[in-house]
Amino acid sequence: MGTKPSTMMPYTAKTTRREMLVSSLFVPLAAVNAISAASANAEFGAGGKPLVAYFSRSGNTRTIAALLSRDLDGDLFEIESVTPYPADYFATVDQATRERERDFLPPLKASISNLSSYNTVFLGFPIWGASAPPIIRSFLANQDFSRKTIIPFNLHGGYGLGNSREIIINAAPQASFAPGFVMEGLQERRTTELVRDWLKKSAQTR
Ligand SMILES: Cc1cc2nc3c(=O)[nH]c(=O)nc-3n(C[C@H](O)[C@H](O)[C@H](O)COP(=O)(O)O)c2cc1C
């Protein structure tokens, strides 16, 4: 914790002009917003369409994935488990903790059929347990990411990236990594607690 992603993420292969452009794009989100779809497409054109792969439980990461896909004309891929996580937040926390403790990698519903056609993979996921969710390790272990540049984008509930960068670098050692993007998203735990608290109080006054 505490180390800046940019200093933690070595480039493991020759850094191309496009990769440098991509990584320079993804320091602040404002930079993404400032770039029109047309100019971004022109810059990305040479390397082909990027893939925007993401896992999202409560929608924060999905929102950014959709924005990236629109602005960069990238293909969207949702990373899903064969067995969906429970609808209840606290049940999901319990399940994710068990998976982590047992080093369990949830089987994926689908893999990317045409991964070879992408040079750049934007990889979005929320921070779970101060780390990457186990399903992200499943995703990276499932396919060969050699010669790809992976650009992570992450949402957290206020506690930062944890060891998620090390986890993804270790899970796809053949890939190159750009610094990526991180922001605080809505915290489902707090939302759940506040809404349930409100319901409890309003039940008393009914
Ligand atoms: C199982 C679970 C574990 C979480 N662990 C953390 C954590 O360790 N640190 C943190 O800052 N946020 C944590 N969060 C909060 C999420 O990272 C945050 O709500 C994020 O915005 C969710 O993104 P999503 O809407 O794309 O699922 C956790 C959420 C869940 C469901």
The ligand as a MOL file (V3000), in Angstrom:
LIG
                    3D

  0  0  0     0  0            999 V3000
M  V30 BEGIN CTAB
M  V30 COUNTS 31 33 0 0 0
M  V30 BEGIN ATOM
M  V30 1 C -16.3640 -8.0140 -1.5340 0
M  V30 2 C -15.9800 -6.5380 -1.5080 0
M  V30 3 C -14.7780 -6.1690 -0.9260 0
M  V30 4 C -14.3820 -4.8190 -0.9400 0
M  V30 5 N -13.1570 -4.4930 -0.3990 0
M  V30 6 C -12.7260 -3.2050 -0.4780 0
M  V30 7 C -11.4300 -2.8430 0.0250 0
M  V30 8 O -10.6680 -3.6710 0.5090 0
M  V30 9 N -11.0680 -1.5410 -0.0660 0
M  V30 10 C -11.8750 -0.5780 -0.6100 0
M  V30 11 O -11.4810 0.5880 -0.6750 0
M  V30 12 N -13.0970 -0.8940 -1.0970 0
M  V30 13 C -13.5320 -2.1750 -1.0470 0
M  V30 14 N -14.7610 -2.4960 -1.5620 0
M  V30 15 C -15.5690 -1.4460 -2.1750 0
M  V30 16 C -15.4980 -1.4260 -3.6980 0
M  V30 17 O -14.1560 -1.4260 -4.1680 0
M  V30 18 C -16.1850 -0.1490 -4.2010 0
M  V30 19 O -17.4990 -0.1090 -3.6910 0
M  V30 20 C -16.2200 -0.0550 -5.7160 0
M  V30 21 O -16.6740 1.2300 -6.0750 0
M  V30 22 C -17.1490 -1.0910 -6.3180 0
M  V30 23 O -17.0870 -1.0800 -7.7210 0
M  V30 24 P -18.2330 -1.7620 -8.6210 0
M  V30 25 O -19.4610 -0.9050 -8.4100 0
M  V30 26 O -17.7270 -1.6940 -10.0100 0
M  V30 27 O -18.4730 -3.1580 -8.1310 0
M  V30 28 C -15.2100 -3.8200 -1.5280 0
M  V30 29 C -16.4230 -4.2190 -2.0950 0
M  V30 30 C -16.8190 -5.5450 -2.1010 0
M  V30 31 C -18.1280 -5.9520 -2.7260 0
M  V30 END ATOM
M  V30 BEGIN BOND
M  V30 1 1 1 2
M  V30 2 1 2 3
M  V30 3 2 2 30
M  V30 4 2 3 4
M  V30 5 1 4 5
M  V30 6 1 4 28
M  V30 7 2 5 6
M  V30 8 1 6 7
M  V30 9 1 6 13
M  V30 10 2 7 8
M  V30 11 1 7 9
M  V30 12 1 9 10
M  V30 13 2 10 11
M  V30 14 1 10 12
M  V30 15 2 12 13
M  V30 16 1 13 14
M  V30 17 1 14 15
M  V30 18 1 14 28
M  V30 19 1 15 16
M  V30 20 1 16 17
M  V30 21 1 16 18
M  V30 22 1 18 19
M  V30 23 1 18 20
M  V30 24 1 20 21
M  V30 25 1 20 22
M  V30 26 1 22 23
M  V30 27 1 23 24
M  V30 28 2 24 25
M  V30 29 1 24 26
M  V30 30 1 24 27
M  V30 31 2 28 29
M  V30 32 1 29 30
M  V30 33 1 30 31
M  V30 END BOND
M  V30 END CTAB
M  END
